[in-house]
Amino acid sequence: MKIAIAQLNYHIGNFEGNVSKMLEAIRWAEAQEADLICFSELATCGYPPRDFLEFDDFITQCEAAIDRLKEASNQIAVVVGSPSRNPVVEGKDLYNSVYFLYENEIKFVQHKTLLPTYDVFDEYRYFEPATEWGTYEFKGVRFSLTVCEDIWNVGNDNPLYTICPLDEMQKDSPACILNVSASPFNYDHAESRIHVCKANIARYNIPMFYVNHVGAQTELIFDGGSLVMSPNGDIFEELPYFEESMKVFDLEKVQNATQSVEQPKDKILEIHDAIVLGIKDYFGKLGFTKAVVGLSGGIDSAVTTALAARALGPENVRVLLMPSQFSSDHSVNDAVALCENFGVHYDIIAIKDVYDAFMDKLSPVFGDLPFNVTEENIQARTRGTLLMAISNKFGNILLNTSNKSEAAVGYGTLYGDMAGGLSVIGDVYKTDVFELARFINKDGELIPVNSITKPPSAELRPNQKDSDSLPEYDILDKILFHYIEEQQGPKEIIAMGYDDVLVKRILRLVNINEFKRHQTAPVLRVSSKAFGMGRRMPIVGKYLS
């Protein structure tokens, strides 16, 4: 038997686009003489559809998509994920299902059992879990059909769940596992995925075809990396990451294979490719084409500009340089050099006159009060206003350049440098931003070296450095990682050897600046715990305050 897997980039709610893409893949698989083609989880509607699932018309269009795919299944079986209605009044109205289509019929439907409701997932909000499990025999091969999370409780070793769907299906002695997934990217997740797949193979000793989404849906990025696993636990094939891919496999060769192939994993390369895909799909799926970035000569805006140029093409990126009386000459020169290196259009608008006009109007109110963060924020908000003017006038979507370290501790100005339609590096700690810059420069100096080596500074007052207000980033980022990604409390972090006063100060800054993060742009998610939909904290909570 020949099995095709189609790792495709879907668009939430774009039924015509999604179905057309799958029909084209079916025709391709038929030309390759495949017996079966497998698509991923909720492929008809895209993942995650979220509250679109509450619209009856949306589900009706999912059903119509299944009908169209069913009509294409005359000569080839089609395995595809889609919502299905729950006919029972009690419980949720929908199941998250995988369909087996063949000979223009729905031959079999298996519902998802394990509904993740943690981090970025909220499936129990919409779906009823399966309570019945079966398998389906096709051309002499009995298949277990599973949906994403259903393979993540191997032998009931996951404390989140009380049942293992594959254990139930094993009663039918299946010969192969098909898993349709929508598994979002973080820079550690590919290895976790492979580990889980290998654990399933070790338990059941049958091959597995694991088909994942690729592409970005606002902040969530799906990296692909679909897997074909041999019964001996080796990876027979690992499809590319961050790109669409289709391939046909001979099941007998997979069953008897001794080969083992696994792509090397590199954290910074993966983050780079994920963000480029995230920008590209955010613009493409919303119908945007052009971006604007405020470029300061610092590392964050330089990396953001570089990633945007690679995602959209330099001709679609516009840069605005807005020096103030506090900006150094080398910062302006570095920004200009970067623009010329990438071939992006830039304009220079000095903001001193605008800033002075604000101060003139405010002087009767401020009186003799000393210069402080207020004046710094006026500069940032002046720049934000100019950037939004460019955005409105020319239709360029503003990209936010704040990094995760700054966002965590509130080192940014609402309606100023925190403005934007998409936060490009908001899930990248400052230390990793430097690594990204070095990676971008691996084949030659694109980002000026001075932007990488000079001490970070917002340049909002004379001789300002980030270290005036924050600890060194190599220390700050480690403490933030323990608190945000690992959910370690102050006692646990202090016990690791960090200064207790410093830890309490940093954690308090994270908590009291929650209100800022609630008002900022969607953040492209590259870690296991990004700010946004996966981290839900109260604004008025008193913990560590």
C-alpha positions as CSV (number, residue, x, y, z in Angstrom):
1,M,0.0,0.0,0.0
2,K,1.2,3.5,-0.8
3,I,0.4,6.3,1.7
4,A,0.7,10.0,0.8
5,I,1.1,12.6,3.5
6,A,0.3,16.2,2.8
7,Q,1.8,18.8,5.0
8,L,-0.1,21.9,4.0
9,N,-0.6,25.5,5.0
10,Y,-4.2,26.2,5.8
11,H,-6.1,29.4,6.3
12,I,-8.7,29.6,9.0
13,G,-12.2,29.9,7.5
14,N,-10.9,30.0,4.0
15,F,-12.9,26.9,2.9
16,E,-12.5,27.4,-0.8
17,G,-8.7,27.9,-0.5
18,N,-8.3,24.9,1.9
19,V,-10.4,22.5,-0.1
20,S,-8.8,23.5,-3.4
21,K,-5.4,22.9,-2.0
22,M,-6.4,19.5,-0.7
23,L,-8.1,18.6,-4.1
24,E,-4.9,19.5,-5.8
25,A,-2.9,17.3,-3.4
26,I,-5.4,14.4,-4.0
27,R,-4.8,14.7,-7.8
28,W,-1.1,14.7,-7.2
29,A,-1.3,11.6,-5.0
30,E,-3.4,9.8,-7.5
31,A,-0.8,10.5,-10.2
32,Q,1.8,8.9,-7.8
33,E,-0.5,5.9,-7.6
34,A,-1.1,6.4,-3.9
35,D,-3.8,4.4,-2.2
36,L,-4.5,6.8,0.6
37,I,-3.7,10.5,1.3
38,C,-3.6,11.9,4.8
39,F,-4.2,15.6,5.7
40,S,-4.0,17.1,9.2
41,E,-6.2,18.1,12.1
42,L,-9.2,20.4,11.3
43,A,-7.8,20.8,7.8
44,T,-11.1,21.9,6.3
45,C,-11.4,25.0,8.4
46,G,-7.9,25.6,9.7
47,Y,-6.6,25.5,13.3
48,P,-7.4,27.0,15.7
49,P,-10.8,28.2,14.5
50,R,-11.7,29.3,18.1
51,D,-15.2,30.9,18.4
52,F,-15.9,30.5,14.7
53,L,-16.9,27.0,15.8
54,E,-19.9,28.5,17.6
55,F,-21.4,29.7,14.3
56,D,-23.8,27.1,12.7
57,D,-22.9,28.4,9.2
58,F,-19.2,27.8,9.9
59,I,-19.9,24.1,10.7
60,T,-22.2,23.8,7.7
61,Q,-19.3,25.0,5.5
62,C,-17.0,22.4,7.2
63,E,-19.6,19.7,6.2
64,A,-19.7,21.0,2.7
65,A,-15.9,20.8,2.5
66,I,-16.1,17.1,3.6
67,D,-18.7,16.5,0.9
68,R,-16.3,17.9,-1.8
69,L,-13.4,15.8,-0.5
70,K,-15.7,12.8,-0.4
71,E,-16.5,13.3,-4.1
72,A,-12.8,13.2,-4.8
73,S,-12.3,9.9,-3.0
74,N,-13.5,7.6,-5.8
75,Q,-10.1,6.1,-6.5
76,I,-8.1,7.1,-3.4
77,A,-8.9,7.1,0.3
78,V,-8.8,10.5,2.0
79,V,-8.1,10.9,5.7
80,V,-8.8,14.4,6.9
81,G,-9.6,16.3,10.1
82,S,-12.8,18.4,10.5
83,P,-15.4,19.3,13.1
84,S,-18.4,17.0,13.3
85,R,-21.7,17.6,15.1
86,N,-22.6,15.8,18.3
87,P,-26.1,14.4,18.0
88,V,-26.5,14.0,21.7
89,V,-28.1,16.9,23.5
90,E,-26.0,16.6,26.6
91,G,-22.4,17.7,26.2
92,K,-20.7,20.0,23.7
93,D,-22.2,20.4,20.3
94,L,-19.1,19.3,18.4
95,Y,-16.4,16.7,18.1
96,N,-12.9,17.2,16.7
97,S,-12.9,14.4,14.3
98,V,-10.9,12.5,11.7
99,Y,-12.7,11.2,8.6
100,F,-11.9,8.3,6.4
101,L,-13.4,8.9,3.0
102,Y,-13.4,6.4,0.1
103,E,-15.6,5.5,-2.9
104,N,-17.4,8.8,-2.4
105,E,-18.5,7.8,1.0
106,I,-17.7,8.5,4.6
107,K,-16.5,5.1,5.7
108,F,-15.4,5.9,9.2
109,V,-15.2,8.7,11.7
110,Q,-13.1,8.8,14.9
111,H,-13.5,11.6,17.4
112,K,-10.7,13.1,19.4
113,T,-10.5,11.9,22.9
114,L,-7.8,14.0,24.7
115,L,-8.8,17.7,24.4
116,P,-5.9,19.9,25.5
117,T,-7.0,22.8,27.7
118,Y,-3.7,24.4,28.7
119,D,-1.3,27.1,27.4
120,V,-2.5,28.1,23.9
121,F,-5.1,25.3,23.7
122,D,-8.8,25.6,24.7
123,E,-10.4,22.6,23.0
124,Y,-12.8,21.6,25.8
125,R,-14.5,25.0,25.3
126,Y,-15.8,23.7,22.0
127,F,-15.5,19.9,21.7
128,E,-16.9,16.8,23.4
129,P,-14.3,14.0,24.0
130,A,-14.8,10.7,22.4
131,T,-16.1,7.8,24.5
132,E,-15.9,5.1,21.8
133,W,-12.9,3.9,19.9
134,G,-12.6,1.9,16.8
135,T,-10.3,1.1,13.9
136,Y,-10.8,0.8,10.1
137,E,-9.6,-1.8,7.7
138,F,-8.7,-0.6,4.2
139,K,-7.2,-2.9,1.5
140,G,-6.2,-5.4,4.1
141,V,-4.6,-3.0,6.5
142,R,-6.3,-2.0,9.8
143,F,-5.7,1.6,10.8
144,S,-5.9,3.4,14.1
145,L,-7.0,6.9,13.4
146,T,-6.0,9.5,16.0
147,V,-6.1,13.2,16.4
148,C,-3.0,15.1,17.6
149,E,-3.1,14.9,21.5
150,D,-4.5,11.4,21.4
151,I,-1.0,10.1,21.1
152,W,0.3,12.2,24.0
153,N,-0.8,9.9,26.7
154,V,1.3,6.8,26.1
155,G,0.1,4.0,28.5
156,N,-1.6,6.6,30.7
157,D,1.7,8.3,31.6
158,N,0.3,11.8,31.2
159,P,-1.3,13.1,34.4
160,L,-3.6,15.4,32.5
161,Y,-5.6,12.5,31.2
162,T,-7.2,9.3,32.5
163,I,-7.5,7.3,29.3
164,C,-5.2,6.2,26.5
165,P,-7.1,6.1,23.2
166,L,-4.5,3.9,21.4
167,D,-4.7,1.4,24.2
168,E,-8.4,1.1,23.5
169,M,-7.8,0.8,19.8
170,Q,-5.2,-1.8,20.3
171,K,-7.9,-4.3,21.1
172,D,-8.6,-4.5,17.3
173,S,-4.9,-5.3,16.6
174,P,-4.3,-2.4,14.1
175,A,-1.3,-2.6,11.8
176,C,-0.7,1.2,11.4
177,I,-1.3,4.4,13.2
178,L,-2.5,7.5,11.3
179,N,-2.2,10.7,13.4
180,V,-3.6,14.0,12.1
181,S,-2.1,16.9,14.1
182,A,-2.0,20.7,14.5
183,S,1.0,20.9,16.7
184,P,2.2,24.5,17.1
185,F,5.9,25.4,17.1
186,N,8.2,26.2,20.0
187,Y,11.9,25.8,19.8
188,D,11.8,22.7,22.0
189,H,8.7,21.0,20.6
190,A,10.0,19.1,17.6
191,E,12.2,17.0,19.9
192,S,9.3,16.5,22.3
193,R,7.1,15.4,19.4
194,I,9.7,12.9,18.2
195,H,10.1,11.5,21.7
196,V,6.3,11.0,22.0
197,C,6.1,9.3,18.6
198,K,8.9,7.0,19.5
199,A,7.3,6.1,22.8
200,N,4.1,5.1,21.0
201,I,6.1,2.9,18.6
202,A,7.9,1.3,21.5
203,R,4.5,0.4,23.1
204,Y,2.7,-0.8,20.0
205,N,5.4,-1.9,17.6
206,I,3.5,-0.7,14.5
207,P,4.4,2.1,12.0
208,M,3.0,5.6,12.4
209,F,2.2,8.3,9.9
210,Y,2.1,11.7,11.8
211,V,0.9,14.6,9.6
212,N,1.3,18.1,11.0
213,H,0.1,21.6,9.9
214,V,2.6,24.1,8.6
215,G,2.1,27.9,8.5
216,A,1.1,30.6,10.9
217,Q,-2.2,31.6,12.3
218,T,-1.7,35.1,13.8
219,E,0.6,34.3,16.8
220,L,0.7,30.5,16.5
221,I,3.2,29.1,14.1
222,F,3.0,25.5,12.8
223,D,6.4,24.1,11.8
224,G,5.4,20.9,9.9
225,G,8.1,18.3,10.5
226,S,5.6,15.5,9.7
227,L,7.0,12.0,10.6
228,V,6.9,8.5,9.3
229,M,8.0,6.0,12.0
230,S,9.0,2.5,11.5
231,P,8.0,-0.3,13.9
232,N,11.5,-0.5,15.3
233,G,11.2,3.1,16.6
234,D,13.4,4.8,14.0
235,I,12.4,7.8,12.0
236,F,11.8,6.6,8.4
237,E,11.2,10.1,7.2
238,E,11.0,13.6,8.7
239,L,9.4,16.1,6.3
240,P,10.9,19.7,6.0
241,Y,10.2,22.3,8.6
242,F,8.4,25.6,7.9
243,E,7.4,24.7,4.3
244,E,4.7,22.7,2.6
245,S,5.6,19.2,1.6
246,M,4.0,16.1,0.2
247,K,5.5,12.6,-0.1
248,V,4.3,9.1,-0.9
249,F,5.5,6.1,1.1
250,D,5.4,2.4,0.6
251,L,3.9,1.0,3.8
252,E,5.8,-2.4,3.4
253,K,9.1,-0.6,3.1
254,V,8.3,1.5,6.2
255,Q,7.3,-1.7,8.1
256,N,10.6,-3.4,7.2
257,A,12.9,-0.4,7.3
258,T,16.2,-0.2,9.1
259,Q,17.1,3.4,8.1
260,S,16.9,6.2,10.6
261,V,16.9,9.8,9.5
262,E,16.4,12.8,11.7
263,Q,17.1,16.4,10.9
264,P,19.5,18.3,13.2
265,K,17.7,20.8,15.4
266,D,19.2,24.3,16.0
267,K,17.3,26.7,18.3
268,I,18.3,30.0,16.6
269,L,17.8,28.7,13.1
270,E,14.3,27.4,14.1
271,I,13.4,30.8,15.7
272,H,14.6,32.6,12.6
273,D,12.6,30.5,10.2
274,A,9.5,30.5,12.4
275,I,9.4,34.3,12.7
276,V,10.0,34.7,8.9
277,L,7.1,32.4,8.3
278,G,5.0,34.1,11.0
279,I,5.4,37.5,9.4
280,K,4.8,36.2,5.9
281,D,1.6,34.4,6.8
282,Y,0.3,37.2,9.0
283,F,0.6,39.6,6.0
284,G,-0.5,37.1,3.4
285,K,-3.6,35.8,5.1
286,L,-4.8,39.2,6.1
287,G,-4.2,40.6,2.6
288,F,-1.4,43.0,3.7
289,T,1.7,43.5,1.6
290,K,3.9,46.2,3.1
291,A,5.4,46.9,6.6
292,V,6.9,49.9,8.3
293,V,9.5,49.7,11.1
294,G,10.9,52.3,13.3
295,L,14.7,51.8,13.1
296,S,16.9,53.2,15.8
297,G,20.3,51.7,15.2
298,G,19.8,49.3,18.1
299,I,19.7,45.6,18.0
300,D,16.0,45.0,18.3
301,S,14.8,47.1,15.4
302,A,17.7,45.9,13.3
303,V,16.7,42.3,13.8
304,T,13.0,43.1,13.2
305,T,13.8,44.9,10.0
306,A,16.1,42.0,8.8
307,L,13.4,39.4,9.5
308,A,10.7,41.5,7.8
309,A,12.8,42.0,4.7
310,R,13.4,38.3,4.4
311,A,9.7,37.5,5.0
312,L,8.1,40.2,2.7
313,G,11.0,41.2,0.4
314,P,13.0,44.4,1.0
315,E,10.8,46.3,-1.5
316,N,7.8,45.8,0.8
317,V,9.5,47.1,4.0
318,R,9.7,50.8,4.7
319,V,11.9,52.2,7.6
320,L,11.6,55.4,9.5
321,L,14.6,56.8,11.3
322,M,13.6,59.3,14.0
323,P,16.6,60.7,15.8
324,S,16.2,63.0,18.8
325,Q,18.7,65.3,20.5
326,F,19.7,62.2,22.5
327,S,20.4,60.0,19.6
328,S,24.1,59.3,18.8
329,D,25.5,59.8,15.4
330,H,26.6,56.2,15.2
331,S,23.1,55.0,15.8
332,V,21.8,56.9,12.8
333,N,24.7,55.7,10.7
334,D,24.2,52.1,11.8
335,A,20.5,52.4,10.9
336,V,21.3,53.8,7.4
337,A,23.9,51.1,6.8
338,L,21.4,48.4,7.6
339,C,18.8,49.8,5.2
340,E,21.4,50.0,2.5
341,N,22.6,46.4,3.2
342,F,19.1,45.0,2.9
343,G,17.9,47.4,0.2
344,V,14.9,48.8,2.1
345,H,13.5,52.3,1.7
346,Y,14.2,54.7,4.6
347,D,13.2,58.2,5.6
348,I,14.7,60.3,8.3
349,I,12.5,62.6,10.4
350,A,14.2,64.3,13.3
351,I,11.8,64.6,16.3
352,K,13.5,67.4,18.4
353,D,11.1,70.0,17.0
354,V,8.1,67.9,17.7
355,Y,9.3,67.0,21.2
356,D,10.1,70.7,21.9
357,A,6.5,71.6,20.8
358,F,5.1,69.1,23.3
359,M,7.2,70.4,26.1
360,D,6.3,74.0,25.2
361,K,2.6,73.2,25.5
362,L,3.1,71.2,28.7
363,S,5.5,73.7,30.4
364,P,2.7,75.7,32.1
365,V,1.4,72.4,33.6
366,F,4.7,70.8,34.4
367,G,6.3,73.9,35.8
368,D,9.7,73.3,37.3
369,L,9.2,69.5,37.8
370,P,12.5,67.7,36.9
371,F,13.0,65.6,33.7
372,N,12.0,62.0,34.2
373,V,10.3,59.1,32.4
374,T,7.6,61.4,31.3
375,E,9.8,63.2,28.9
376,E,11.3,59.9,27.7
377,N,7.8,58.6,27.0
378,I,6.9,61.7,25.0
379,Q,9.8,60.9,22.7
380,A,8.6,57.3,22.3
381,R,5.0,58.4,21.7
382,T,6.1,61.0,19.2
383,R,7.8,58.3,17.2
384,G,4.7,56.1,17.5
385,T,2.5,58.8,16.1
386,L,4.9,59.3,13.1
387,L,5.0,55.6,12.4
388,M,1.2,55.3,12.5
389,A,1.0,58.2,10.2
390,I,3.1,56.4,7.7
391,S,1.0,53.3,8.3
392,N,-2.2,55.1,7.6
393,K,-1.1,57.1,4.7
394,F,0.7,54.3,2.7
395,G,-1.0,51.2,4.1
396,N,2.1,49.9,5.7
397,I,1.4,47.7,8.8
398,L,3.6,48.8,11.7
399,L,5.8,46.0,13.1
400,N,6.5,46.2,16.8
401,T,10.2,45.7,17.8
402,S,10.0,45.0,21.5
403,N,11.8,41.9,22.8
404,K,10.5,39.6,25.5
405,S,12.9,40.8,28.2
406,E,11.6,44.4,27.8
407,A,8.0,43.3,27.5
408,A,8.3,41.2,30.7
409,V,9.5,44.1,32.9
410,G,7.6,46.9,31.3
411,Y,10.6,48.5,29.7
412,G,8.6,50.1,26.9
413,T,6.1,52.9,26.3
414,L,2.4,52.2,25.7
415,Y,1.3,53.9,22.5
416,G,4.9,54.6,21.7
417,D,7.5,51.9,21.0
418,M,4.9,49.3,22.0
419,A,2.6,50.2,19.1
420,G,2.2,47.9,16.1
421,G,0.1,45.4,14.4
422,L,2.4,42.4,15.1
423,S,5.1,41.9,17.7
424,V,7.9,40.2,15.8
425,I,10.4,39.4,18.5
426,G,8.1,39.8,21.6
427,D,8.8,36.1,22.5
428,V,12.6,36.3,22.1
429,Y,14.7,37.2,25.1
430,K,17.3,39.9,24.5
431,T,20.2,37.4,24.8
432,D,18.6,35.4,21.9
433,V,18.0,38.6,19.9
434,F,21.8,39.0,19.9
435,E,22.1,35.4,18.7
436,L,19.6,36.0,16.0
437,A,21.6,39.0,14.8
438,R,24.8,36.9,14.6
439,F,22.9,34.2,12.7
440,I,21.6,36.8,10.2
441,N,25.2,37.9,9.7
442,K,26.6,34.4,9.3
443,D,27.3,34.9,5.6
444,G,28.4,38.5,5.9
445,E,27.7,41.7,7.8
446,L,24.1,42.7,7.1
447,I,23.4,44.1,10.6
448,P,26.2,46.5,11.4
449,V,28.5,45.0,14.0
450,N,28.3,48.1,16.1
451,S,24.5,47.5,16.6
452,I,25.5,44.1,18.1
453,T,28.5,45.1,20.2
454,K,27.4,48.5,21.7
455,P,25.7,48.6,25.1
456,P,21.9,48.5,24.6
457,S,20.2,51.9,25.1
458,A,16.9,53.4,24.5
459,E,18.7,56.8,23.9
460,L,15.9,58.8,25.6
461,R,18.2,60.8,27.8
462,P,21.9,61.6,27.8
463,N,24.3,58.6,28.0
464,Q,21.4,56.3,28.8
465,K,22.0,52.5,29.0
466,D,19.5,49.7,29.6
467,S,21.7,48.6,32.5
468,D,20.9,51.9,34.3
469,S,17.4,50.5,34.9
470,L,17.8,46.8,34.5
471,P,20.3,44.1,35.5
472,E,22.5,42.7,32.8
473,Y,20.5,40.8,30.3
474,D,22.3,37.5,30.8
475,I,21.1,37.6,34.4
476,L,17.7,39.1,33.8
477,D,16.8,36.6,31.1
478,K,17.7,33.6,33.2
479,I,15.4,34.8,36.1
480,L,12.6,35.6,33.6
481,F,12.9,32.2,32.1
482,H,12.6,30.5,35.4
483,Y,9.5,32.5,36.3
484,I,7.7,32.7,32.9
485,E,8.6,29.4,31.1
486,E,9.2,27.2,34.2
487,Q,6.6,28.8,36.5
488,Q,9.1,28.9,39.4
489,G,8.2,31.2,42.3
490,P,10.5,33.6,44.1
491,K,11.6,31.1,46.8
492,E,12.6,28.5,44.2
493,I,14.5,31.0,42.1
494,I,16.3,32.5,45.1
495,A,17.2,29.0,46.1
496,M,19.1,28.6,42.8
497,G,21.6,31.3,44.0
498,Y,20.1,34.5,42.7
499,D,20.0,37.6,44.9
500,D,16.7,37.7,46.7
501,V,16.2,41.5,46.4
502,L,16.9,41.3,42.6
503,V,14.6,38.4,42.1
504,K,11.7,40.0,44.0
505,R,12.2,43.3,42.1
506,I,12.2,41.6,38.7
507,L,9.2,39.4,39.4
508,R,7.3,42.4,40.8
509,L,8.1,44.3,37.5
510,V,6.7,41.4,35.5
511,N,3.4,41.4,37.5
512,I,2.7,45.1,37.7
513,N,3.3,45.5,33.9
514,E,0.6,43.0,33.0
515,F,-1.7,45.9,32.0
516,K,0.8,46.9,29.3
517,R,1.0,43.5,27.7
518,H,-2.8,43.2,27.6
519,Q,-2.8,46.2,25.2
520,T,-0.1,45.2,22.8
521,A,0.0,43.5,19.4
522,P,-0.2,39.7,18.9
523,V,3.2,38.1,19.7
524,L,4.7,35.5,17.3
525,R,5.1,32.5,19.6
526,V,8.4,30.7,19.5
527,S,8.8,29.5,23.1
528,S,6.7,27.2,25.3
529,K,5.2,30.2,27.2
530,A,4.7,33.4,25.2
531,F,3.0,36.5,26.3
532,G,-0.5,36.5,24.8
533,M,-3.1,33.7,24.5
534,G,-0.9,31.1,26.2
535,R,-0.2,33.1,29.4
536,R,-3.3,34.3,31.2
537,M,-2.5,36.4,34.2
538,P,-4.8,38.8,36.2
539,I,-4.0,42.5,35.8
540,V,-5.0,43.3,39.3
541,G,-3.5,40.3,41.1
542,K,-1.5,41.0,44.3
543,Y,1.0,38.0,44.0
544,L,4.5,39.5,44.6
545,S,3.2,43.0,44.6
